[in-house]
Amino acid sequence: MEGNFQTHLTSGQFAKVLGISKDTLFHYDRLGILSPEFTAENGYRYYSINQIDVFKVIAILKELEMPLKEIKEYLKKRSPHAFIALLDKEEKLLNSKIKQLQKMKSIILEKKRITQAATEIISADIVMEKNNEEFLVITEADPYTNDKSIYDSMIKHEKYLNIYSIEASHSVGWMRNTKRVLANEPFNYDYLFTRVSKDSNFSNFQREKGTYLIAYHTEGYSSVSETYDRIVKYAKDKNIEVEGFFYEDVLLDDLSVRGYEEYLIKISVRISKM
């Protein structure tokens, strides 16, 4: 077959335009997925410039994890209607991937924001901070007996999130009933929580807007109760009444520090009266 060399490219030129190797073209040719439009008498293989779009679509299908074998089978039976059906199917898969990527991006951005804010914390003092209302998904914590009860509570919470497909970019936190803390009852958690957006259909608890006492614990989980005691003493000395729950957030975890003893933990509780 003879071609118009003004509208055809050698395999090297074609590969260069697409930013791929000639080996990829040879592989696709051997599989019968995309072959040169003609081969000249001198053995040079020529592709039509119209095949550029064909290759791009094939590359997209491959990127969407469609096996080359399936792409080949489609090309054997190709038709406009079959092409529309194929693109419709791949569009749905792509939308699903985009949604998953957006979720991943949200988690990364939130982790980045929290970690950056944590590196800027310089005060070891207890401070007051005004917070807006927050919407939470909470699950009941198992009574604390040992580390296993903590893990069991976390697994139960994660299962709850998965069952209801709750997508959240925030890490899991812990809640302790203020009355029990003030009564100096044995250390125990009441709930686990995950923050969700205001529009979430799965929020089952609302953290109230108000002024909160904030303290940061830097001595690791094994001594976290000391910071609770510090807040209680501060409130008593300042004649401050607190209510609701203590909220415990891990700001720096194993992603940025080495081990539990280097975690940065934020503990907050709402002020009811001063």
CYANA upper distance limits for C-alpha pairs under 8 A (distance plus 0.5 A):
  1 MET  CA     38 PHE  CA      6.39
  1 MET  CA     39 THR  CA      7.66
  1 MET  CA     40 ALA  CA      7.85
  2 GLU  CA     38 PHE  CA      7.62
  2 GLU  CA     40 ALA  CA      7.47
  3 GLY  CA      8 HIS  CA      7.59
  3 GLY  CA     38 PHE  CA      7.65
  4 ASN  CA      8 HIS  CA      6.73
  5 PHE  CA      9 LEU  CA      7.55
  7 THR  CA     48 SER  CA      6.69
  7 THR  CA     49 ILE  CA      6.47
  8 HIS  CA     46 TYR  CA      6.36
  8 HIS  CA     47 TYR  CA      5.87
  8 HIS  CA     48 SER  CA      4.98
  8 HIS  CA     49 ILE  CA      6.26
  9 LEU  CA     13 GLN  CA      6.02
  9 LEU  CA     14 PHE  CA      6.00
  9 LEU  CA     46 TYR  CA      5.75
  9 LEU  CA     47 TYR  CA      5.70
  9 LEU  CA     48 SER  CA      6.85
  9 LEU  CA     49 ILE  CA      7.38
 10 THR  CA     14 PHE  CA      6.46
 10 THR  CA     44 TYR  CA      7.23
 10 THR  CA     45 ARG  CA      6.19
 10 THR  CA     46 TYR  CA      5.03
 10 THR  CA     47 TYR  CA      6.77
 11 SER  CA     15 ALA  CA      6.47
 11 SER  CA     22 LYS  CA      6.94
 11 SER  CA     25 LEU  CA      7.90
 11 SER  CA     36 PRO  CA      8.31
 11 SER  CA     44 TYR  CA      8.35
 11 SER  CA     45 ARG  CA      6.38
 11 SER  CA     46 TYR  CA      6.49
 11 SER  CA     47 TYR  CA      7.13
 12 GLY  CA     16 LYS  CA      6.63
 12 GLY  CA     22 LYS  CA      6.66
 13 GLN  CA     17 VAL  CA      6.72
 14 PHE  CA     18 LEU  CA      6.96
 14 PHE  CA     47 TYR  CA      7.26
 14 PHE  CA     52 ILE  CA      8.35
 15 ALA  CA     19 GLY  CA      6.41
 15 ALA  CA     20 ILE  CA      5.59
 15 ALA  CA     21 SER  CA      6.21
 15 ALA  CA     22 LYS  CA      6.18
 15 ALA  CA     25 LEU  CA      7.81
 16 LYS  CA     20 ILE  CA      6.83
 16 LYS  CA     21 SER  CA      8.00
 18 LEU  CA     52 ILE  CA      8.02
 20 ILE  CA     24 THR  CA      7.39
 21 SER  CA     25 LEU  CA      7.58
 22 LYS  CA     26 PHE  CA      6.76
 23 ASP  CA     27 HIS  CA      6.53
 24 THR  CA     28 TYR  CA      6.71
 25 LEU  CA     29 ASP  CA      6.60
 25 LEU  CA     34 LEU  CA      7.97
 25 LEU  CA     35 SER  CA      8.26
 26 PHE  CA     30 ARG  CA      6.68
 27 HIS  CA     31 LEU  CA      6.81
 28 TYR  CA     32 GLY  CA      6.66
 28 TYR  CA     33 ILE  CA      5.69
 28 TYR  CA     34 LEU  CA      5.89
 28 TYR  CA     35 SER  CA      7.46
 29 ASP  CA     33 ILE  CA      6.53
 29 ASP  CA     34 LEU  CA      5.76
 29 ASP  CA     35 SER  CA      5.03
 29 ASP  CA     36 PRO  CA      7.97
 30 ARG  CA     35 SER  CA      8.50
 31 LEU  CA     72 LYS  CA      8.08
 32 GLY  CA     72 LYS  CA      7.29
 33 ILE  CA     68 LEU  CA      8.37
 33 ILE  CA     71 ILE  CA      7.76
 33 ILE  CA     72 LYS  CA      5.81
 33 ILE  CA     75 LEU  CA      7.70
 34 LEU  CA     55 PHE  CA      7.95
 35 SER  CA     47 TYR  CA      8.28
 36 PRO  CA     45 ARG  CA      6.42
 36 PRO  CA     46 TYR  CA      5.84
 36 PRO  CA     47 TYR  CA      5.23
 36 PRO  CA     48 SER  CA      8.12
 37 GLU  CA     45 ARG  CA      8.33
 37 GLU  CA     46 TYR  CA      6.50
 37 GLU  CA     47 TYR  CA      5.68
 37 GLU  CA     48 SER  CA      6.74
 38 PHE  CA     45 ARG  CA      6.71
 38 PHE  CA     46 TYR  CA      6.06
 38 PHE  CA     47 TYR  CA      7.59
 39 THR  CA     43 GLY  CA      6.40
 39 THR  CA     44 TYR  CA      6.12
 39 THR  CA     45 ARG  CA      4.92
 39 THR  CA     46 TYR  CA      6.45
 40 ALA  CA     44 TYR  CA      5.81
 40 ALA  CA     45 ARG  CA      6.91
 40 ALA  CA     46 TYR  CA      8.01
 47 TYR  CA     51 GLN  CA      7.18
 48 SER  CA     52 ILE  CA      8.06
 50 ASN  CA     54 VAL  CA      7.79
 51 GLN  CA     55 PHE  CA      6.64
 52 ILE  CA     56 LYS  CA      6.78
 53 ASP  CA     57 VAL  CA      6.83
 54 VAL  CA     58 ILE  CA      6.80
 55 PHE  CA     59 ALA  CA      6.53
 56 LYS  CA     60 ILE  CA      6.74
 57 VAL  CA     61 LEU  CA      6.73
 58 ILE  CA     62 LYS  CA      6.68
 58 ILE  CA     71 ILE  CA      7.94
 59 ALA  CA     63 GLU  CA      6.57
 60 ILE  CA     64 LEU  CA      6.69
 61 LEU  CA     65 GLU  CA      7.09
 61 LEU  CA     66 MET  CA      5.98
 61 LEU  CA     71 ILE  CA      8.24
 61 LEU  CA     90 GLU  CA      8.06
 62 LYS  CA     66 MET  CA      5.48
 62 LYS  CA     67 PRO  CA      6.91
 62 LYS  CA     68 LEU  CA      7.32
 64 LEU  CA     90 GLU  CA      8.06
 64 LEU  CA     93 LEU  CA      8.23
 64 LEU  CA     94 LEU  CA      7.81
 66 MET  CA     70 GLU  CA      7.19
 66 MET  CA     71 ILE  CA      7.46
 67 PRO  CA     71 ILE  CA      6.97
 68 LEU  CA     72 LYS  CA      6.62
 69 LYS  CA     73 GLU  CA      6.80
 70 GLU  CA     74 TYR  CA      6.68
 71 ILE  CA     75 LEU  CA      6.77
 72 LYS  CA     76 LYS  CA      6.92
 73 GLU  CA     77 LYS  CA      7.32
 74 TYR  CA     78 ARG  CA      6.19
 77 LYS  CA     82 ALA  CA      8.41
 78 ARG  CA     82 ALA  CA      6.58
 78 ARG  CA     83 PHE  CA      7.12
 79 SER  CA     83 PHE  CA      6.46
 80 PRO  CA     84 ILE  CA      6.75
 81 HIS  CA     85 ALA  CA      6.75
 82 ALA  CA     86 LEU  CA      6.60
 83 PHE  CA     87 LEU  CA      6.64
 84 ILE  CA     88 ASP  CA      6.57
 85 ALA  CA     89 LYS  CA      6.77
 86 LEU  CA     90 GLU  CA      6.74
 87 LEU  CA     91 GLU  CA      6.38
 88 ASP  CA     92 LYS  CA      6.98
 89 LYS  CA     93 LEU  CA      7.05
 90 GLU  CA     94 LEU  CA      6.49
 91 GLU  CA     95 ASN  CA      6.59
 92 LYS  CA     96 SER  CA      6.80
 93 LEU  CA     97 LYS  CA      6.79
 94 LEU  CA     98 ILE  CA      6.58
 95 ASN  CA     99 LYS  CA      6.68
 96 SER  CA    100 GLN  CA      6.80
 97 LYS  CA    101 LEU  CA      6.56
 98 ILE  CA    102 GLN  CA      6.54
 99 LYS  CA    103 LYS  CA      6.78
100 GLN  CA    104 MET  CA      6.75
101 LEU  CA    105 LYS  CA      6.55
102 GLN  CA    106 SER  CA      6.61
103 LYS  CA    107 ILE  CA      6.86
103 LYS  CA    167 GLU  CA      7.84
103 LYS  CA    168 ALA  CA      8.47
103 LYS  CA    169 SER  CA      7.97
104 MET  CA    108 ILE  CA      6.75
105 LYS  CA    109 LEU  CA      6.56
106 SER  CA    110 GLU  CA      6.63
106 SER  CA    169 SER  CA      6.30
107 ILE  CA    111 LYS  CA      6.58
107 ILE  CA    168 ALA  CA      7.97
107 ILE  CA    169 SER  CA      4.72
107 ILE  CA    170 HIS  CA      7.48
108 ILE  CA    112 LYS  CA      6.56
108 ILE  CA    169 SER  CA      8.30
109 LEU  CA    113 ARG  CA      6.62
110 GLU  CA    114 ILE  CA      6.62
110 GLU  CA    169 SER  CA      6.69
110 GLU  CA    170 HIS  CA      7.31
111 LYS  CA    115 THR  CA      6.49
111 LYS  CA    169 SER  CA      8.34
111 LYS  CA    170 HIS  CA      8.14
112 LYS  CA    116 GLN  CA      6.48
113 ARG  CA    117 ALA  CA      6.66
114 ILE  CA    118 ALA  CA      6.59
114 ILE  CA    251 LEU  CA      6.70
115 THR  CA    119 THR  CA      6.85
115 THR  CA    251 LEU  CA      6.87
115 THR  CA    252 LEU  CA      6.84
116 GLN  CA    120 GLU  CA      7.21
117 ALA  CA    121 ILE  CA      7.24
118 ALA  CA    251 LEU  CA      6.73
118 ALA  CA    252 LEU  CA      7.55
118 ALA  CA    264 LEU  CA      8.22
124 ALA  CA    215 ALA  CA      7.89
124 ALA  CA    216 TYR  CA      7.21
125 ASP  CA    215 ALA  CA      7.31
126 ILE  CA    213 LEU  CA      7.20
126 ILE  CA    214 ILE  CA      6.09
126 ILE  CA    215 ALA  CA      5.32
126 ILE  CA    216 TYR  CA      8.25
126 ILE  CA    231 ILE  CA      7.71
126 ILE  CA    234 TYR  CA      8.34
127 VAL  CA    213 LEU  CA      6.28
127 VAL  CA    214 ILE  CA      5.73
127 VAL  CA    215 ALA  CA      7.19
128 MET  CA    211 THR  CA      6.96
128 MET  CA    212 TYR  CA      6.02
128 MET  CA    213 LEU  CA      5.22
128 MET  CA    214 ILE  CA      6.50
129 GLU  CA    211 THR  CA      5.96
129 GLU  CA    212 TYR  CA      5.76
129 GLU  CA    213 LEU  CA      7.01
129 GLU  CA    214 ILE  CA      7.36
130 LYS  CA    209 LYS  CA      8.20
130 LYS  CA    210 GLY  CA      6.14
130 LYS  CA    211 THR  CA      4.78
130 LYS  CA    212 TYR  CA      6.66
131 ASN  CA    209 LYS  CA      6.14
131 ASN  CA    210 GLY  CA      6.08
131 ASN  CA    211 THR  CA      6.66
131 ASN  CA    212 TYR  CA      7.51
132 ASN  CA    208 GLU  CA      7.69
132 ASN  CA    209 LYS  CA      4.96
132 ASN  CA    210 GLY  CA      7.13
133 GLU  CA    206 GLN  CA      7.37
133 GLU  CA    207 ARG  CA      5.98
133 GLU  CA    208 GLU  CA      5.28
133 GLU  CA    209 LYS  CA      4.65
133 GLU  CA    210 GLY  CA      8.19
134 GLU  CA    195 ARG  CA      7.60
134 GLU  CA    196 VAL  CA      8.43
134 GLU  CA    198 LYS  CA      7.99
134 GLU  CA    206 GLN  CA      6.27
134 GLU  CA    207 ARG  CA      5.49
134 GLU  CA    208 GLU  CA      7.30
134 GLU  CA    209 LYS  CA      8.04
135 PHE  CA    195 ARG  CA      6.39
135 PHE  CA    196 VAL  CA      6.22
135 PHE  CA    197 SER  CA      6.95
135 PHE  CA    198 LYS  CA      6.45
135 PHE  CA    203 SER  CA      6.42
135 PHE  CA    204 ASN  CA      8.24
135 PHE  CA    205 PHE  CA      6.66
135 PHE  CA    206 GLN  CA      5.23
135 PHE  CA    207 ARG  CA      6.77
136 LEU  CA    193 PHE  CA      6.56
136 LEU  CA    194 THR  CA      5.98
136 LEU  CA    195 ARG  CA      5.01
136 LEU  CA    196 VAL  CA      6.19
136 LEU  CA    203 SER  CA      5.78
136 LEU  CA    204 ASN  CA      6.82
136 LEU  CA    205 PHE  CA      5.61
136 LEU  CA    206 GLN  CA      6.37
136 LEU  CA    207 ARG  CA      7.66
137 VAL  CA    193 PHE  CA      5.96
137 VAL  CA    194 THR  CA      5.73
137 VAL  CA    195 ARG  CA      6.91
137 VAL  CA    196 VAL  CA      7.53
137 VAL  CA    202 PHE  CA      7.24
137 VAL  CA    203 SER  CA      5.39
137 VAL  CA    204 ASN  CA      5.82
137 VAL  CA    205 PHE  CA      6.61
138 ILE  CA    157 HIS  CA      8.32
138 ILE  CA    191 TYR  CA      6.68
138 ILE  CA    192 LEU  CA      5.95
138 ILE  CA    193 PHE  CA      4.83
138 ILE  CA    194 THR  CA      7.05
138 ILE  CA    204 ASN  CA      7.10
138 ILE  CA    205 PHE  CA      7.15
139 THR  CA    156 LYS  CA      8.39
139 THR  CA    157 HIS  CA      6.40
139 THR  CA    160 TYR  CA      8.33
139 THR  CA    191 TYR  CA      6.02
139 THR  CA    192 LEU  CA      5.94
139 THR  CA    193 PHE  CA      7.15
140 GLU  CA    153 SER  CA      8.15
140 GLU  CA    190 ASP  CA      6.54
140 GLU  CA    191 TYR  CA      4.95
140 GLU  CA    192 LEU  CA      6.91
141 ALA  CA    150 ILE  CA      8.37
141 ALA  CA    153 SER  CA      5.74
141 ALA  CA    189 TYR  CA      6.65
141 ALA  CA    190 ASP  CA      5.73
141 ALA  CA    191 TYR  CA      5.22
141 ALA  CA    192 LEU  CA      6.67
142 ASP  CA    149 SER  CA      6.58
142 ASP  CA    150 ILE  CA      7.87
142 ASP  CA    152 ASP  CA      7.89
142 ASP  CA    153 SER  CA      6.16
142 ASP  CA    189 TYR  CA      8.31
142 ASP  CA    190 ASP  CA      8.19
143 PRO  CA    149 SER  CA      7.44
143 PRO  CA    188 ASN  CA      7.11
143 PRO  CA    189 TYR  CA      7.73
143 PRO  CA    190 ASP  CA      8.37
144 TYR  CA    149 SER  CA      6.18
144 TYR  CA    150 ILE  CA      7.37
144 TYR  CA    187 PHE  CA      8.20
144 TYR  CA    188 ASN  CA      6.03
144 TYR  CA    189 TYR  CA      7.54
145 THR  CA    149 SER  CA      6.57
146 ASN  CA    150 ILE  CA      7.60
147 ASP  CA    151 TYR  CA      6.97
148 LYS  CA    152 ASP  CA      6.52
149 SER  CA    153 SER  CA      6.63
150 ILE  CA    154 MET  CA      6.83
151 TYR  CA    155 ILE  CA      6.65
152 ASP  CA    156 LYS  CA      6.64
153 SER  CA    157 HIS  CA      6.69
153 SER  CA    192 LEU  CA      8.17
154 MET  CA    158 GLU  CA      6.65
154 MET  CA    192 LEU  CA      8.02
155 ILE  CA    159 LYS  CA      6.61
156 LYS  CA    160 TYR  CA      6.79
157 HIS  CA    161 LEU  CA      6.91
157 HIS  CA    192 LEU  CA      7.45
158 GLU  CA    162 ASN  CA      6.70
159 LYS  CA    163 ILE  CA      6.50
160 TYR  CA    164 TYR  CA      6.95
161 LEU  CA    165 SER  CA      6.36
161 LEU  CA    166 ILE  CA      5.46
161 LEU  CA    167 GLU  CA      8.07
162 ASN  CA    166 ILE  CA      6.82
164 TYR  CA    202 PHE  CA      8.26
166 ILE  CA    202 PHE  CA      7.72
167 GLU  CA    196 VAL  CA      8.15
168 ALA  CA    194 THR  CA      7.70
168 ALA  CA    195 ARG  CA      7.24
168 ALA  CA    196 VAL  CA      6.21
169 SER  CA    195 ARG  CA      8.44
169 SER  CA    196 VAL  CA      8.40
170 HIS  CA    194 THR  CA      6.93
170 HIS  CA    195 ARG  CA      6.46
170 HIS  CA    196 VAL  CA      8.25
171 SER  CA    194 THR  CA      7.07
171 SER  CA    195 ARG  CA      8.44
171 SER  CA    249 ASP  CA      8.39
171 SER  CA    250 VAL  CA      8.11
172 VAL  CA    192 LEU  CA      7.22
172 VAL  CA    193 PHE  CA      6.18
172 VAL  CA    194 THR  CA      5.53
172 VAL  CA    195 ARG  CA      8.39
172 VAL  CA    249 ASP  CA      8.03
173 GLY  CA    192 LEU  CA      6.13
173 GLY  CA    193 PHE  CA      5.60
173 GLY  CA    194 THR  CA      6.85
173 GLY  CA    247 TYR  CA      7.59
173 GLY  CA    248 GLU  CA      6.07
173 GLY  CA    249 ASP  CA      5.49
173 GLY  CA    250 VAL  CA      7.50
174 TRP  CA    189 TYR  CA      7.20
174 TRP  CA    190 ASP  CA      8.18
174 TRP  CA    191 TYR  CA      6.39
174 TRP  CA    192 LEU  CA      4.99
174 TRP  CA    193 PHE  CA      6.48
174 TRP  CA    247 TYR  CA      6.41
174 TRP  CA    248 GLU  CA      5.50
174 TRP  CA    249 ASP  CA      7.38
175 MET  CA    189 TYR  CA      6.43
175 MET  CA    190 ASP  CA      6.24
175 MET  CA    191 TYR  CA      5.55
175 MET  CA    192 LEU  CA      6.55
175 MET  CA    193 PHE  CA      7.76
175 MET  CA    245 PHE  CA      6.53
175 MET  CA    246 PHE  CA      6.03
175 MET  CA    247 TYR  CA      5.30
175 MET  CA    248 GLU  CA      6.69
176 ARG  CA    180 ARG  CA      8.09
176 ARG  CA    181 VAL  CA      7.67
176 ARG  CA    188 ASN  CA      7.53
176 ARG  CA    189 TYR  CA      5.52
176 ARG  CA    190 ASP  CA      5.71
176 ARG  CA    191 TYR  CA      7.45
176 ARG  CA    245 PHE  CA      5.89
176 ARG  CA    246 PHE  CA      5.59
176 ARG  CA    247 TYR  CA      7.30
177 ASN  CA    181 VAL  CA      6.93
177 ASN  CA    189 TYR  CA      8.29
177 ASN  CA    190 ASP  CA      7.02
177 ASN  CA    244 GLY  CA      6.94
177 ASN  CA    245 PHE  CA      5.14
177 ASN  CA    246 PHE  CA      6.92
178 THR  CA    182 LEU  CA      6.59
178 THR  CA    242 VAL  CA      7.80
178 THR  CA    243 GLU  CA      6.35
178 THR  CA    244 GLY  CA      6.15
178 THR  CA    245 PHE  CA      5.39
178 THR  CA    246 PHE  CA      6.52
178 THR  CA    269 VAL  CA      8.45
179 LYS  CA    183 ALA  CA      6.56
179 LYS  CA    243 GLU  CA      7.99
179 LYS  CA    244 GLY  CA      8.35
180 ARG  CA    184 ASN  CA      6.82
180 ARG  CA    185 GLU  CA      6.06
181 VAL  CA    185 GLU  CA      6.61
181 VAL  CA    187 PHE  CA      8.30
181 VAL  CA    228 TYR  CA      8.39
182 LEU  CA    232 VAL  CA      7.41
187 PHE  CA    225 SER  CA      7.86
196 VAL  CA    200 SER  CA      6.81
196 VAL  CA    203 SER  CA      7.40
210 GLY  CA    270 ARG  CA      7.07
210 GLY  CA    271 ILE  CA      7.83
211 THR  CA    270 ARG  CA      6.39
211 THR  CA    271 ILE  CA      6.26
212 TYR  CA    268 SER  CA      6.54
212 TYR  CA    269 VAL  CA      5.72
212 TYR  CA    270 ARG  CA      4.75
212 TYR  CA    271 ILE  CA      5.99
213 LEU  CA    231 ILE  CA      8.10
213 LEU  CA    268 SER  CA      5.94
213 LEU  CA    269 VAL  CA      5.92
213 LEU  CA    270 ARG  CA      6.88
213 LEU  CA    271 ILE  CA      7.28
214 ILE  CA    266 LYS  CA      7.54
214 ILE  CA    267 ILE  CA      6.32
214 ILE  CA    268 SER  CA      5.08
214 ILE  CA    269 VAL  CA      7.47
215 ALA  CA    227 THR  CA      7.63
215 ALA  CA    231 ILE  CA      7.61
215 ALA  CA    266 LYS  CA      6.49
215 ALA  CA    267 ILE  CA      5.87
215 ALA  CA    268 SER  CA      7.04
216 TYR  CA    227 THR  CA      8.05
216 TYR  CA    264 LEU  CA      7.33
216 TYR  CA    265 ILE  CA      6.10
216 TYR  CA    266 LYS  CA      5.14
216 TYR  CA    267 ILE  CA      6.70
217 HIS  CA    224 VAL  CA      7.05
217 HIS  CA    227 THR  CA      6.66
217 HIS  CA    264 LEU  CA      6.36
217 HIS  CA    265 ILE  CA      5.50
217 HIS  CA    266 LYS  CA      6.87
217 HIS  CA    267 ILE  CA      8.10
218 THR  CA    261 GLU  CA      8.25
218 THR  CA    262 GLU  CA      6.99
218 THR  CA    263 TYR  CA      6.74
218 THR  CA    264 LEU  CA      5.47
218 THR  CA    265 ILE  CA      7.07
219 GLU  CA    223 SER  CA      6.93
219 GLU  CA    224 VAL  CA      7.75
219 GLU  CA    261 GLU  CA      6.42
219 GLU  CA    262 GLU  CA      7.07
219 GLU  CA    263 TYR  CA      7.95
219 GLU  CA    264 LEU  CA      8.38
220 GLY  CA    224 VAL  CA      7.00
220 GLY  CA    260 TYR  CA      5.98
220 GLY  CA    261 GLU  CA      4.10
220 GLY  CA    262 GLU  CA      6.03
220 GLY  CA    263 TYR  CA      6.07
220 GLY  CA    264 LEU  CA      7.91
221 TYR  CA    260 TYR  CA      6.58
221 TYR  CA    261 GLU  CA      6.76
221 TYR  CA    263 TYR  CA      7.93
222 SER  CA    261 GLU  CA      7.96
223 SER  CA    227 THR  CA      8.33
224 VAL  CA    228 TYR  CA      7.50
225 SER  CA    229 ASP  CA      6.81
226 GLU  CA    230 ARG  CA      6.66
227 THR  CA    231 ILE  CA      6.73
227 THR  CA    267 ILE  CA      8.43
228 TYR  CA    232 VAL  CA      6.80
228 TYR  CA    267 ILE  CA      8.13
229 ASP  CA    233 LYS  CA      6.63
230 ARG  CA    234 TYR  CA      6.60
231 ILE  CA    235 ALA  CA      6.63
232 VAL  CA    236 LYS  CA      6.71
233 LYS  CA    237 ASP  CA      6.57
234 TYR  CA    238 LYS  CA      6.61
235 ALA  CA    239 ASN  CA      6.36
235 ALA  CA    240 ILE  CA      5.16
235 ALA  CA    241 GLU  CA      7.10
235 ALA  CA    242 VAL  CA      8.16
236 LYS  CA    240 ILE  CA      6.60
236 LYS  CA    241 GLU  CA      8.19
238 LYS  CA    274 MET  CA      8.41
239 ASN  CA    274 MET  CA      6.74
240 ILE  CA    271 ILE  CA      7.45
240 ILE  CA    272 SER  CA      8.26
240 ILE  CA    273 LYS  CA      6.41
240 ILE  CA    274 MET  CA      5.07
241 GLU  CA    271 ILE  CA      6.42
241 GLU  CA    272 SER  CA      6.04
241 GLU  CA    273 LYS  CA      5.50
241 GLU  CA    274 MET  CA      6.77
242 VAL  CA    269 VAL  CA      7.10
242 VAL  CA    270 ARG  CA      6.09
242 VAL  CA    271 ILE  CA      4.90
242 VAL  CA    272 SER  CA      5.63
242 VAL  CA    273 LYS  CA      7.48
243 GLU  CA    269 VAL  CA      7.61
243 GLU  CA    270 ARG  CA      6.34
243 GLU  CA    271 ILE  CA      6.89
243 GLU  CA    272 SER  CA      6.42
244 GLY  CA    269 VAL  CA      7.90
244 GLY  CA    270 ARG  CA      7.31
245 PHE  CA    269 VAL  CA      6.62
245 PHE  CA    270 ARG  CA      7.98
246 PHE  CA    267 ILE  CA      7.15
246 PHE  CA    268 SER  CA      6.06
246 PHE  CA    269 VAL  CA      5.12
246 PHE  CA    270 ARG  CA      8.22
247 TYR  CA    266 LYS  CA      8.43
247 TYR  CA    267 ILE  CA      6.05
247 TYR  CA    268 SER  CA      5.70
247 TYR  CA    269 VAL  CA      6.84
248 GLU  CA    265 ILE  CA      7.29
248 GLU  CA    266 LYS  CA      6.23
248 GLU  CA    267 ILE  CA      5.12
248 GLU  CA    268 SER  CA      7.21
249 ASP  CA    265 ILE  CA      6.13
249 ASP  CA    266 LYS  CA      5.53
249 ASP  CA    267 ILE  CA      6.94
250 VAL  CA    263 TYR  CA      7.48
250 VAL  CA    264 LEU  CA      6.54
250 VAL  CA    265 ILE  CA      5.00
250 VAL  CA    266 LYS  CA      6.74
251 LEU  CA    263 TYR  CA      7.89
251 LEU  CA    264 LEU  CA      5.94
251 LEU  CA    265 ILE  CA      6.23
251 LEU  CA    266 LYS  CA      7.28
252 LEU  CA    256 SER  CA      6.63
252 LEU  CA    257 VAL  CA      7.14
252 LEU  CA    262 GLU  CA      8.49
252 LEU  CA    263 TYR  CA      5.74
252 LEU  CA    264 LEU  CA      5.44
252 LEU  CA    265 ILE  CA      7.70
253 ASP  CA    257 VAL  CA      6.32
253 ASP  CA    258 ARG  CA      8.27
253 ASP  CA    259 GLY  CA      7.96
253 ASP  CA    260 TYR  CA      7.82
253 ASP  CA    262 GLU  CA      8.26
253 ASP  CA    263 TYR  CA      5.74
253 ASP  CA    264 LEU  CA      7.65
254 ASP  CA    258 ARG  CA      6.18
254 ASP  CA    259 GLY  CA      6.40
254 ASP  CA    260 TYR  CA      8.01
254 ASP  CA    263 TYR  CA      8.14
257 VAL  CA    262 GLU  CA      6.60
257 VAL  CA    263 TYR  CA      7.24
258 ARG  CA    262 GLU  CA      6.78
259 GLY  CA    263 TYR  CA      7.51
